Amino acid sequence: TGRTIWVDAFKVDLVSWSDFFLKVSSVEIIDPHENPIRHRPFTYADPVSVQGSFIYRPIEIRNQWLRVEMLDESLKKQNEGWVKWRSDNQLLLNYSLLH
């Protein structure tokens, strides 16, 4: 919004986005067609085949890439892969603090 707000530095904790994403319950890919889950953390890596809906639980960050576990509705791991979580200053994922 361009607004500047001052806060007391002793009353807040600053957490980086990369640390924050590793603490959330799950993430949602904003545009899975443009930003698919991949086998490796590279844009040229093959996409992971995703059949159905999954919960994506963050497990590791490597620069602009987030490794996620793909959980089914009973929270059993079905697969895993890498998804870009940011591009420049833009977030490419939404997040959930609760299941």
All heavy atoms as an XYZ file, in Angstrom:
838
protein
N       0.823     -1.209      0.000
C       0.000      0.000      0.000
C       0.856      1.257      0.000
O       0.337      2.330     -0.191
C      -0.934      0.030      1.217
O      -0.159      0.109      2.406
C      -1.850     -1.192      1.254
N       2.123      1.144      0.273
C       2.988      2.310      0.318
C       2.973      3.030      1.654
O       3.651      4.036      1.824
N       2.206      2.531      2.616
C       2.130      3.178      3.930
C       3.329      2.801      4.775
O       3.864      1.708      4.686
C       0.866      2.745      4.660
C      -0.384      3.260      4.009
C      -1.643      2.802      4.716
N      -1.576      3.053      6.144
C      -2.383      2.486      7.020
N      -3.304      1.644      6.622
N      -2.270      2.754      8.304
N       3.760      3.725      5.606
C       4.821      3.478      6.569
C       4.220      3.542      7.961
O       3.500      4.488      8.279
C       5.934      4.536      6.440
O       6.468      4.464      5.114
C       7.031      4.304      7.452
N       4.513      2.515      8.759
C       4.011      2.461     10.125
C       5.192      2.141     11.025
O       5.986      1.242     10.738
C       2.915      1.389     10.275
C       1.738      1.718      9.376
C       2.485      1.261     11.718
C       0.691      0.635      9.327
N       5.299      2.852     12.126
C       6.366      2.623     13.084
C       5.833      1.789     14.243
O       4.726      2.002     14.724
C       6.911      3.950     13.608
C       7.578      4.746     12.528
C       7.010      5.685     11.729
C       8.927      4.630     12.113
N       7.908      6.170     10.836
C       9.112      5.552     11.041
C      10.006      3.855     12.508
C      10.332      5.697     10.396
C      11.214      4.020     11.864
C      11.365      4.932     10.819
N       6.635      0.809     14.669
C       6.266     -0.017     15.815
C       7.454     -0.100     16.761
O       8.600      0.091     16.362
C       5.836     -1.440     15.388
C       4.576     -1.400     14.559
C       6.946     -2.149     14.655
N       7.158     -0.417     17.999
C       8.198     -0.589     19.006
C       8.934     -1.892     18.711
O       8.344     -2.975     18.716
C       7.553     -0.631     20.393
C       8.578     -0.702     21.514
O       9.725     -1.136     21.277
O       8.221     -0.318     22.645
N      10.215     -1.829     18.455
C      11.010     -2.996     18.082
C      11.031     -4.067     19.168
O      11.254     -5.239     18.885
C      12.434     -2.577     17.736
N      10.787     -3.682     20.419
C      10.799     -4.645     21.513
C       9.462     -5.361     21.685
O       9.342     -6.264     22.481
C      11.208     -3.951     22.815
C      12.611     -3.412     22.753
C      12.834     -2.051     22.618
C      13.708     -4.262     22.801
C      14.120     -1.549     22.542
C      14.997     -3.763     22.721
C      15.204     -2.404     22.595
N       8.463     -4.949     20.922
C       7.131     -5.557     21.048
C       6.753     -6.430     19.856
O       5.641     -6.934     19.801
C       6.082     -4.466     21.247
C       6.252     -3.747     22.568
C       5.141     -2.769     22.826
C       5.371     -2.095     24.171
N       4.328     -1.146     24.486
N       7.663     -6.621     18.924
C       7.385     -7.462     17.755
C       8.566     -8.392     17.491
O       9.692     -8.116     17.894
C       7.107     -6.617     16.485
C       5.855     -5.791     16.636
C       8.288     -5.754     16.124
N       8.282     -9.490     16.834
C       9.329    -10.395     16.353
C       9.292    -10.363     14.837
O       8.244    -10.576     14.237
C       9.078    -11.828     16.819
C       9.273    -11.998     18.304
O      10.179    -11.357     18.865
O       8.510    -12.776     18.910
N      10.420    -10.101     14.240
C      10.518    -10.098     12.791
C      10.937    -11.491     12.337
O      11.937    -12.033     12.799
C      11.534     -9.060     12.318
C      11.742     -8.970     10.817
C      10.444     -8.534     10.130
C      12.862     -8.022     10.481
N      10.140    -12.080     11.452
C      10.410    -13.413     10.931
C      10.505    -13.308      9.413
O       9.631    -12.724      8.778
C       9.277    -14.394     11.324
C       9.538    -15.772     10.748
C       9.118    -14.449     12.826
N      11.553    -13.864      8.854
C      11.692    -13.840      7.393
C      10.632    -14.739      6.774
O      10.127    -15.676      7.401
C      13.083    -14.313      6.986
O      13.224    -15.695      7.253
N      10.297    -14.470      5.502
C       9.323    -15.308      4.811
C       9.785    -16.753      4.764
O       8.988    -17.683      4.931
C       9.066    -14.785      3.398
C       8.091    -13.663      3.355
C       8.350    -12.360      3.062
C       6.676    -13.728      3.620
N       7.183    -11.620      3.127
C       6.149    -12.429      3.471
C       5.814    -14.758      3.985
C       4.809    -12.140      3.657
C       4.471    -14.472      4.172
C       3.986    -13.174      4.005
N      11.070    -16.979      4.533
C      11.549    -18.361      4.436
C      11.374    -19.096      5.769
O      10.953    -20.254      5.790
C      12.996    -18.416      3.951
O      13.825    -17.656      4.775
N      11.650    -18.460      6.883
C      11.420    -19.084      8.193
C       9.928    -19.271      8.451
O       9.502    -20.287      8.991
C      12.037    -18.249      9.315
C      13.549    -18.302      9.328
O      14.126    -19.256      8.751
O      14.166    -17.387      9.905
N       9.136    -18.281      8.057
C       7.690    -18.345      8.265
C       7.073    -19.526      7.511
O       6.286    -20.289      8.071
C       7.044    -17.031      7.817
C       5.549    -17.040      7.906
C       4.908    -16.892      9.122
C       4.780    -17.203      6.762
C       3.524    -16.903      9.208
C       3.401    -17.212      6.832
C       2.767    -17.065      8.063
N       7.439    -19.710      6.248
C       6.856    -20.789      5.456
C       7.162    -22.165      6.050
O       6.369    -23.092      5.914
C       7.307    -20.729      3.995
C       6.434    -19.865      3.140
C       6.962    -18.805      2.448
C       5.075    -20.112      3.026
C       6.151    -17.998      1.656
C       4.256    -19.319      2.240
C       4.791    -18.263      1.558
N       8.299    -22.311      6.709
C       8.626    -23.599      7.316
C       7.829    -23.869      8.586
O       7.832    -24.982      9.098
C      10.121    -23.686      7.597
C      10.993    -23.768      6.355
C      12.470    -23.748      6.736
C      10.663    -24.996      5.526
N       7.115    -22.865      9.092
C       6.325    -23.026     10.313
C       4.830    -23.149     10.054
O       4.079    -23.471     10.969
C       6.588    -21.853     11.260
C       8.008    -21.840     11.778
C       8.265    -20.664     12.676
C       9.719    -20.678     13.113
N      10.061    -19.554     13.947
N       4.381    -22.889      8.834
C       2.950    -22.973      8.558
C       2.535    -24.434      8.353
O       3.363    -25.295      8.080
C       2.544    -22.117      7.327
C       2.882    -20.660      7.559
C       3.167    -22.629      6.052
N       1.235    -24.693      8.486
C       0.721    -26.055      8.333
C       0.755    -26.512      6.885
O       1.083    -27.663      6.595
C      -0.724    -26.128      8.827
O      -0.769    -25.865     10.195
N       0.375    -25.612      5.983
C       0.331    -25.990      4.572
C       0.389    -24.740      3.703
O       0.177    -23.627      4.185
C      -0.939    -26.775      4.254
O      -2.085    -25.993      4.487
N       0.687    -24.969      2.438
C       0.714    -23.883      1.460
C      -0.192    -24.242      0.293
O      -0.503    -25.416      0.062
C       2.142    -23.572      0.951
C       3.016    -23.051      2.072
C       2.769    -24.779      0.277
N      -0.612    -23.221     -0.427
C      -1.428    -23.394     -1.623
C      -0.755    -22.642     -2.751
O      -0.370    -21.477     -2.596
C      -2.820    -22.821     -1.380
C      -3.717    -22.883     -2.575
C      -5.044    -22.170     -2.317
O      -5.432    -22.010     -1.156
O      -5.667    -21.755     -3.313
N      -0.597    -23.283     -3.879
C       0.037    -22.662     -5.035
C      -0.983    -21.747     -5.698
O      -2.070    -22.200     -6.068
C       0.548    -23.724     -6.018
C       1.514    -24.669     -5.299
C       1.227    -23.061     -7.212
C       1.828    -25.925     -6.076
N      -0.661    -20.483     -5.839
C      -1.593    -19.509     -6.409
C      -1.919    -19.846     -7.860
O      -3.074    -19.818     -8.270
C      -1.040    -18.080     -6.270
C      -0.981    -17.703     -4.782
C      -1.874    -17.080     -7.062
C      -0.271    -16.389     -4.481
N      -0.910    -20.175     -8.670
C      -1.137    -20.516    -10.076
C      -0.367    -21.800    -10.407
O       0.768    -21.751    -10.884
C      -0.681    -19.370    -10.980
C      -1.040    -19.583    -12.436
O      -1.453    -20.709    -12.810
O      -0.909    -18.628    -13.215
N      -0.982    -22.978    -10.154
C      -0.257    -24.234    -10.358
C       0.117    -24.521    -11.811
O       1.024    -25.306    -12.066
C      -1.214    -25.294     -9.817
C      -2.537    -24.649     -9.707
C      -2.320    -23.172     -9.627
N      -0.549    -23.880    -12.772
C      -0.180    -24.101    -14.177
C       1.119    -23.376    -14.521
O       1.950    -23.898    -15.259
C      -1.307    -23.648    -15.105
C      -2.566    -24.423    -14.883
N      -2.704    -25.745    -15.241
C      -3.741    -24.071    -14.309
C      -3.897    -26.170    -14.907
N      -4.553    -25.182    -14.332
N       1.293    -22.177    -13.984
C       2.512    -21.398    -14.225
C       3.635    -21.785    -13.267
O       4.802    -21.541    -13.550
C       2.226    -19.897    -14.098
C       1.375    -19.336    -15.211
C       2.093    -19.370    -16.551
O       3.295    -19.068    -16.610
O       1.436    -19.724    -17.546
N       3.271    -22.346    -12.116
C       4.241    -22.668    -11.077
C       3.974    -24.087    -10.554
O       3.535    -24.266     -9.424
C       4.127    -21.634     -9.944
C       5.189    -21.801     -8.895
O       6.265    -22.336     -9.151
N       4.897    -21.342     -7.685
N       4.241    -25.106    -11.383
C       3.959    -26.475    -10.948
C       4.987    -26.988     -9.944
O       6.094    -26.458     -9.837
C       4.051    -27.271    -12.257
C       5.045    -26.510    -13.068
C       4.802    -25.056    -12.731
N       4.610    -28.013     -9.227
C       5.553    -28.714     -8.359
C       6.491    -29.499     -9.264
O       6.068    -30.143    -10.218
C       4.807    -29.650     -7.397
C       3.934    -28.814     -6.455
C       5.782    -30.520     -6.617
C       3.090    -29.621     -5.532
N       7.787    -29.420     -8.966
C       8.800    -30.059     -9.812
C       9.601    -31.074     -9.011
O       9.640    -31.023     -7.788
C       9.717    -28.996    -10.403
C       8.936    -28.018    -11.287
C       9.864    -27.020    -11.966
N       9.107    -26.088    -12.775
C       8.705    -26.318    -14.024
N       8.991    -27.454    -14.609
N       8.021    -25.400    -14.684
N      10.257    -31.980     -9.729
C      11.065    -33.021     -9.086
C      12.323    -32.457     -8.426
O      12.794    -33.021     -7.434
C      11.457    -34.110    -10.089
C      10.307    -34.982    -10.460
N       9.813    -35.963     -9.643
C       9.529    -35.010    -11.568
C       8.800    -36.567    -10.225
N       8.602    -36.006    -11.404
N      12.845    -31.380     -8.980
C      14.052    -30.750     -8.435
C      13.849    -29.239     -8.410
O      12.992    -28.726     -9.127
C      15.275    -31.116     -9.277
C      15.545    -32.615     -9.255
C      16.787    -33.009    -10.005
N      16.833    -32.383    -11.323
C      17.939    -32.152    -12.005
N      19.090    -32.496    -11.529
N      17.898    -31.584    -13.184
N      14.623    -28.502     -7.631
C      14.411    -27.052     -7.500
C      15.003    -26.221     -8.649
O      15.869    -25.378     -8.447
C      15.083    -26.724     -6.163
C      16.180    -27.729     -6.055
C      15.631    -28.990     -6.685
N      14.507    -26.497     -9.854
C      14.941    -25.766    -11.044
C      13.739    -25.604    -11.963
O      12.932    -26.530    -12.105
C      16.046    -26.529    -11.794
C      17.232    -26.876    -10.946
C      17.415    -28.167    -10.487
C      18.152    -25.896    -10.595
C      18.507    -28.499     -9.698
C      19.250    -26.212     -9.806
C      19.426    -27.512     -9.354
N      13.650    -24.467    -12.646
C      12.514    -24.244    -13.547
C      12.525    -25.202    -14.736
O      11.480    -25.446    -15.320
C      12.487    -22.788    -14.065
O      13.748    -22.478    -14.642
C      12.178    -21.817    -12.955
N      13.670    -25.760    -15.073
C      13.741    -26.699    -16.194
C      13.490    -28.152    -15.759
O      13.413    -29.039    -16.592
C      15.074    -26.590    -16.928
C      16.287    -26.832    -16.052
C      16.703    -28.123    -15.743
C      17.014    -25.762    -15.544
C      17.805    -28.346    -14.946
C      18.123    -25.981    -14.741
C      18.508    -27.266    -14.448
O      19.601    -27.477    -13.659
N      13.340    -28.400    -14.453
C      13.089    -29.765    -13.972
C      11.676    -30.204    -14.354
O      10.759    -29.384    -14.474
C      13.275    -29.836    -12.465
N      11.510    -31.486    -14.535
C      10.201    -32.030    -14.892
C       9.190    -31.797    -13.774
O       9.515    -31.946    -12.590
C      10.291    -33.533    -15.150
C      11.041    -33.859    -16.429
O      11.037    -33.013    -17.347
O      11.614    -34.954    -16.501
N       7.943    -31.466    -14.145
C       6.890    -31.331    -13.140
C       6.513    -32.699    -12.555
O       6.611    -33.724    -13.222
C       5.705    -30.750    -13.911
C       6.269    -30.214    -15.185
C       7.496    -31.032    -15.466
N       6.083    -32.675    -11.298
C       5.555    -33.867    -10.638
C       4.125    -34.056    -11.128
O       3.363    -33.097    -11.228
C       5.583    -33.691     -9.104
C       4.864    -34.831     -8.404
C       7.014    -33.550     -8.607
N       3.754    -35.281    -11.441
C       2.379    -35.565    -11.851
C       1.473    -35.451    -10.630
O       1.681    -36.129     -9.622
C       2.291    -36.972    -12.433
O       0.964    -37.276    -12.766
N       0.489    -34.574    -10.721
C      -0.440    -34.352     -9.609
C      -1.831    -34.771    -10.066
O      -2.437    -34.120    -10.907
C      -0.430    -32.874     -9.163
C      -1.431    -32.641     -8.050
C       0.964    -32.443     -8.738
N      -2.318    -35.869     -9.529
C      -3.653    -36.374     -9.828
C      -4.488    -36.251     -8.561
O      -4.227    -36.928     -7.583
C      -3.588    -37.838    -10.273
C      -2.696    -38.081    -11.463
C      -3.242    -37.439    -12.727
O      -4.445    -37.365    -12.936
N      -2.351    -36.945    -13.562
N      -5.470    -35.381     -8.556
C      -6.300    -35.174     -7.371
C      -5.851    -33.967     -6.577
O      -5.016    -33.181     -7.021
N      -6.407    -33.831     -5.392
C      -6.056    -32.685     -4.548
C      -5.224    -33.156     -3.361
O      -5.416    -34.251     -2.839
C      -7.318    -31.963     -4.063
O      -8.096    -32.835     -3.280
N      -4.297    -32.315     -2.975
C      -3.377    -32.642     -1.903
C      -3.207    -31.454     -0.968
O      -3.460    -30.312     -1.344
C      -1.988    -33.019     -2.462
C      -1.977    -34.292     -3.234
C      -2.077    -34.278     -4.615
C      -1.877    -35.507     -2.589
C      -2.078    -35.450     -5.340
C      -1.872    -36.692     -3.307
C      -1.973    -36.656     -4.683
N      -2.732    -31.749      0.218
C      -2.266    -30.742      1.158
C      -0.760    -30.690      0.969
O      -0.097    -31.729      0.955
C      -2.623    -31.132      2.608
C      -4.142    -31.179      2.760
C      -1.981    -30.168      3.602
C      -4.608    -31.845      4.038
N      -0.233    -29.490      0.806
C       1.206    -29.321      0.586
C       1.851    -28.812      1.868
O       1.662    -27.668      2.257
C       1.472    -28.351     -0.562
C       0.846    -28.788     -1.860
C      -0.165    -28.061     -2.448
C       1.274    -29.951     -2.493
C      -0.742    -28.458     -3.641
C       0.700    -30.369     -3.685
C      -0.303    -29.618     -4.252
O      -0.873    -30.020     -5.434
N       2.607    -29.686      2.545
C       3.264    -29.325      3.799
C       4.719    -28.956      3.524
O       5.489    -29.764      2.994
C       3.193    -30.469      4.796
C       3.855    -30.083      6.115
C       3.685    -31.050      7.232
N       3.665    -32.437      6.837
C       3.118    -33.399      7.574
N       2.546    -33.113      8.716
N       3.150    -34.650      7.162
N       5.127    -27.734      3.892
C       6.516    -27.298      3.672
C       7.498    -28.080      4.541
O       7.217    -28.334      5.717
C       6.509    -25.827      4.097
C       5.078    -25.427      4.141
C       4.309    -26.661      4.441
N       8.645    -28.457      3.951
C       9.649    -29.190      4.726
C      11.074    -28.655      4.560
O      11.925    -28.938      5.388
C       9.615    -30.705      4.432
C       9.739    -30.989      2.943
C       8.362    -31.330      4.994
C       9.819    -32.475      2.608
N      11.326    -27.871      3.513
C      12.686    -27.352      3.309
C      12.630    -26.160      2.369
O      11.798    -26.113      1.468
C      13.567    -28.444      2.690
C      14.990    -28.025      2.423
C      15.818    -29.118      1.732
O      15.340    -30.253      1.549
O      16.964    -28.801      1.348
N      13.530    -25.203      2.599
C      13.655    -24.042      1.706
C      15.065    -24.030      1.144
O      16.034    -24.273      1.863
C      13.401    -22.721      2.459
C      11.944    -22.617      2.848
C      13.889    -21.524      1.681
C      11.177    -21.462      2.310
N      15.130    -23.754     -0.150
C      16.421    -23.583     -0.809
C      16.265    -22.391     -1.753
O      15.715    -22.521     -2.840
C      16.790    -24.845     -1.573
C      18.250    -24.886     -1.964
C      18.638    -26.168     -2.655
N      18.507    -27.330     -1.778
C      18.554    -28.584     -2.198
N      18.711    -28.857     -3.486
N      18.428    -29.576     -1.355
N      16.730    -21.237     -1.314
C      16.616    -19.988     -2.073
C      15.149    -19.695     -2.407
O      14.360    -19.505     -1.497
C      17.499    -19.997     -3.317
C      18.961    -20.158     -2.965
O      19.427    -19.556     -2.008
N      19.685    -20.963     -3.703
N      14.777    -19.679     -3.686
C      13.403    -19.373     -4.096
C      12.513    -20.604     -4.139
O      11.364    -20.528     -4.559
C      13.401    -18.721     -5.476
C      14.060    -17.379     -5.517
C      13.940    -16.767     -6.898
O      13.077    -17.109     -7.693
N      14.817    -15.827     -7.191
N      13.023    -21.735     -3.697
C      12.298    -22.997     -3.819
C      11.919    -23.556     -2.467
O      12.682    -23.481     -1.508
C      13.150    -24.004     -4.579
C      13.338    -23.617     -6.001
C      14.344    -22.833     -6.509
C      12.491    -23.941     -7.090
N      14.166    -22.669     -7.857
C      13.037    -23.336     -8.240
C      11.330    -24.690     -7.220
C      12.456    -23.470     -9.493
C      10.753    -24.827     -8.466
C      11.316    -24.211     -9.593
N      10.731    -24.143     -2.421
C      10.208    -24.758     -1.215
C       9.916    -26.228     -1.518
O       9.206    -26.539     -2.468
C       8.919    -24.047     -0.786
C       8.152    -24.616      0.389
C       8.961    -24.458      1.682
C       6.812    -23.903      0.529
N      10.493    -27.122     -0.732
C      10.177    -28.550     -0.886
C       8.941    -28.843     -0.056
O       8.857    -28.442      1.112
C      11.342    -29.432     -0.437
C      11.103    -30.902     -0.728
C      12.370    -31.718     -0.663
N      13.002    -31.667      0.620
C      13.158    -32.714      1.433
N      12.716    -33.893      1.095
N      13.773    -32.557      2.579
N       7.998    -29.518     -0.658
C       6.737    -29.825      0.022
C       6.457    -31.323     -0.025
O       6.821    -32.005     -0.976
C       5.535    -29.066     -0.605
C       5.667    -27.572     -0.402
C       5.362    -29.405     -2.077
N       5.831    -31.804      1.031
C       5.268    -33.141      1.034
C       3.836    -33.023      0.531
O       3.116    -32.102      0.917
C       5.251    -33.730      2.440
C       6.608    -34.040      2.991
C       6.550    -34.609      4.384
O       5.625    -34.275      5.153
O       7.455    -35.387      4.713
N       3.444    -33.948     -0.299
C       2.081    -33.971     -0.824
C       1.297    -34.989     -0.005
O       1.560    -36.196     -0.086
C       2.107    -34.338     -2.300
C       2.902    -33.344     -3.132
S       3.269    -33.923     -4.812
C       1.631    -34.032     -5.497
N       0.366    -34.499      0.815
C      -0.393    -35.343      1.718
C      -1.809    -35.546      1.193
O      -2.430    -34.597      0.696
C      -0.460    -34.704      3.109
C       0.868    -34.262      3.729
C       0.624    -33.569      5.049
C       1.810    -35.434      3.890
N      -2.322    -36.769      1.345
C      -3.712    -37.009      0.948
C      -4.639    -36.530      2.066
O      -4.186    -35.980      3.077
C      -3.939    -38.475      0.582
C      -3.733    -39.441      1.740
O      -3.739    -39.019      2.923
O      -3.568    -40.646      1.463
N      -5.936    -36.762      1.914
C      -6.903    -36.237      2.889
C      -6.774    -36.873      4.265
O      -7.205    -36.300      5.258
C      -8.327    -36.380      2.371
C      -8.731    -37.805      2.078
C     -10.074    -37.896      1.393
O     -10.419    -37.000      0.622
O     -10.776    -38.887      1.654
N      -6.134    -38.048      4.364
C      -5.882    -38.633      5.680
C      -4.468    -38.313      6.185
O      -3.977    -38.936      7.114
C      -6.135    -40.137      5.665
O      -5.479    -40.757      4.598
N      -3.844    -37.309      5.549
C      -2.528    -36.781      5.919
C      -1.397    -37.793      5.743
O      -0.377    -37.713      6.420
C      -2.534    -36.212      7.341
C      -3.543    -35.091      7.591
C      -3.471    -34.614      9.029
C      -3.322    -33.937      6.626
N      -1.568    -38.731      4.819
C      -0.495    -39.665      4.486
C       0.288    -39.119      3.299
O      -0.293    -38.680      2.309
C      -1.073    -41.036      4.134
C      -1.668    -41.730      5.329
C      -2.127    -43.108      4.973
C      -2.759    -43.745      6.196
N      -3.280    -45.070      5.899
N       1.607    -39.176      3.414
C       2.471    -38.674      2.350
C       2.323    -39.535      1.103
O       2.469    -40.754      1.158
C       3.928    -38.663      2.816
C       4.892    -38.156      1.772
C       6.316    -38.173      2.295
C       7.299    -37.880      1.197
N       8.679    -37.952      1.664
N       2.044    -38.884     -0.024
C       1.906    -39.570     -1.303
C       3.083    -39.290     -2.232
O       3.394    -40.110     -3.085
C       0.601    -39.154     -1.983
C      -0.634    -39.497     -1.185
C      -0.757    -40.986     -0.934
O      -0.590    -41.789     -1.835
N      -1.032    -41.363      0.307
N       3.690    -38.114     -2.074
C       4.789    -37.725     -2.951
C       5.420    -36.485     -2.347
O       4.982    -35.994     -1.300
C       4.265    -37.435     -4.367
C       5.322    -37.635     -5.433
O       6.514    -37.656     -5.155
N       4.875    -37.768     -6.671
N       6.428    -35.968     -3.009
C       7.012    -34.686     -2.617
C       7.619    -34.041     -3.850
O       7.803    -34.683     -4.882
C       8.035    -34.833     -1.505
C       9.299    -35.552     -1.865
C      10.273    -35.586     -0.705
O       9.886    -35.973      0.411
O      11.428    -35.206     -0.933
N       7.907    -32.757     -3.735
C       8.502    -32.032     -4.839
C       8.855    -30.619     -4.431
O       8.743    -30.254     -3.260
N       9.276    -29.830     -5.399
C       9.728    -28.459     -5.180
C       8.827    -27.488     -5.927
O       8.440    -27.739     -7.059
C      11.153    -28.298     -5.688
C      12.159    -29.071     -4.896
C      12.521    -30.377     -5.094
C      12.910    -28.609     -3.791
N      13.468    -30.743     -4.178
C      13.732    -29.669     -3.360
C      12.983    -27.382     -3.112
C      14.605    -29.565     -2.283
C      13.862    -27.268     -2.050
C      14.659    -28.346     -1.641
N       8.523    -26.367     -5.290
C       7.715    -25.320     -5.905
C       8.370    -23.971     -5.590
O       8.926    -23.784     -4.506
C       6.248    -25.370     -5.406
C       6.146    -25.115     -3.916
C       5.360    -24.437     -6.184
N       8.344    -23.064     -6.552
C       8.869    -21.718     -6.289
C       7.919    -21.011     -5.331
O       6.716    -21.016     -5.537
C       8.979    -20.902     -7.580
C      10.217    -21.243     -8.387
C      10.349    -20.347     -9.591
C      11.137    -19.128     -9.193
N      11.517    -18.304    -10.347
N       8.476    -20.433     -4.265
C       7.622    -19.741     -3.302
C       7.652    -18.226     -3.505
O       6.773    -17.522     -3.020
C       7.990    -20.107     -1.872
C       9.335    -19.644     -1.398
C      10.515    -20.311     -1.522
C       9.634    -18.432     -0.719
N      11.532    -19.579     -0.966
C      11.017    -18.418     -0.453
C       8.868    -17.342     -0.303
C      11.644    -17.372      0.197
C       9.503    -16.297      0.360
C      10.878    -16.321      0.605
N       8.659    -17.734     -4.264
C       8.723    -16.294     -4.533
C       9.400    -16.057     -5.874
O      10.160    -16.886     -6.371
C       9.467    -15.536     -3.446
C      10.948    -15.837     -3.387
C      11.635    -15.013     -2.307
N      12.987    -15.456     -2.100
C      14.050    -14.894     -2.653
N      13.921    -13.868     -3.449
N      15.257    -15.358     -2.411
N       9.093    -14.923     -6.439
C       9.745    -14.452     -7.648
C       9.980    -12.972     -7.449
O       9.022    -12.201     -7.328
C       8.858    -14.706     -8.872
O       9.474    -14.195    -10.033
N      11.232    -12.580     -7.358
C      11.598    -11.211     -6.975
C      10.932    -10.898     -5.635
O      11.158    -11.599     -4.675
C      11.219    -10.214     -8.069
C      11.979    -10.480     -9.377
O      13.159    -10.866     -9.289
O      11.382    -10.317    -10.444
N      10.069     -9.889     -5.583
C       9.403     -9.519     -4.329
C       7.955     -9.987     -4.269
O       7.177     -9.488     -3.481
C       9.463     -8.006     -4.122
C      10.868     -7.547     -3.802
O      11.626     -8.264     -3.163
N      11.224     -6.364     -4.252
N       7.589    -10.947     -5.103
C       6.209    -11.418     -5.157
C       6.105    -12.836     -4.602
O       6.851    -13.727     -5.002
C       5.706    -11.389     -6.595
C       4.282    -11.857     -6.735
C       3.821    -11.809     -8.177
O       4.576    -11.482     -9.088
N       2.572    -12.146     -8.394
N       5.154    -13.049     -3.678
C       4.886    -14.391     -3.164
C       4.076    -15.168     -4.190
O       3.142    -14.630     -4.789
C       4.109    -14.319     -1.850
C       4.855    -13.753     -0.647
C       3.933    -13.713      0.566
C       6.083    -14.570     -0.346
N       4.415    -16.420     -4.381
C       3.725    -17.269     -5.345
C       2.840    -18.300     -4.655
O       2.237    -19.146     -5.306
C       4.749    -17.976     -6.240
C       5.696    -17.052     -7.001
C       6.738    -17.866     -7.765
C       4.917    -16.149     -7.942
N       2.787    -18.250     -3.313
C       2.011    -19.190     -2.531
C       1.132    -18.461     -1.521
O       1.491    -17.389     -1.039
C       2.933    -20.118     -1.737
C       3.997    -20.902     -2.492
C       4.862    -21.660     -1.500
C       3.350    -21.866     -3.459
N      -0.004    -19.066     -1.207
C      -0.786    -18.683     -0.033
C      -0.423    -19.680      1.053
O       0.167    -20.727      0.784
C      -2.287    -18.749     -0.329
C      -2.733    -17.641     -1.256
O      -2.247    -16.514     -1.183
N      -3.640    -17.961     -2.155
N      -0.798    -19.401      2.283
C      -0.433    -20.286      3.390
C      -1.611    -20.451      4.336
O      -2.522    -19.648      4.374
C       0.783    -19.744      4.139
C       0.601    -18.329      4.615
C      -0.009    -18.070      5.851
C       1.015    -17.265      3.848
C      -0.199    -16.759      6.271
C       0.833    -15.963      4.270
C       0.228    -15.719      5.484
O       0.048    -14.430      5.902
N      -1.546    -21.545      5.095
C      -2.557    -21.811      6.110
C      -1.833    -22.092      7.425
O      -0.889    -22.876      7.470
C      -3.401    -23.021      5.717
O      -4.307    -23.337      6.754
N      -2.327    -21.460      8.463
C      -1.745    -21.692      9.797
C      -2.402    -22.886     10.474
O      -1.887    -23.407     11.446
C      -1.898    -20.438     10.651
C      -1.240    -19.180     10.074
C      -1.535    -17.976     10.932
C       0.259    -19.373      9.910
N      -3.566    -23.304      9.972
C      -4.331    -24.413     10.562
C      -4.673    -25.427      9.492
O      -4.797    -25.103      8.329
C      -5.636    -23.883     11.182
C      -5.498    -22.742     12.183
C      -6.858    -22.207     12.519
C      -4.786    -23.222     13.426
N      -4.898    -26.674      9.919
C      -5.411    -27.692      8.982
C      -6.894    -27.690      9.033
O      -7.562    -27.564      9.925
C      -4.900    -29.084      9.351
C      -3.629    -29.428      8.623
N      -3.479    -29.302      7.265
C      -2.467    -29.900      9.084
C      -2.276    -29.701      6.924
N      -1.648    -30.056      8.015
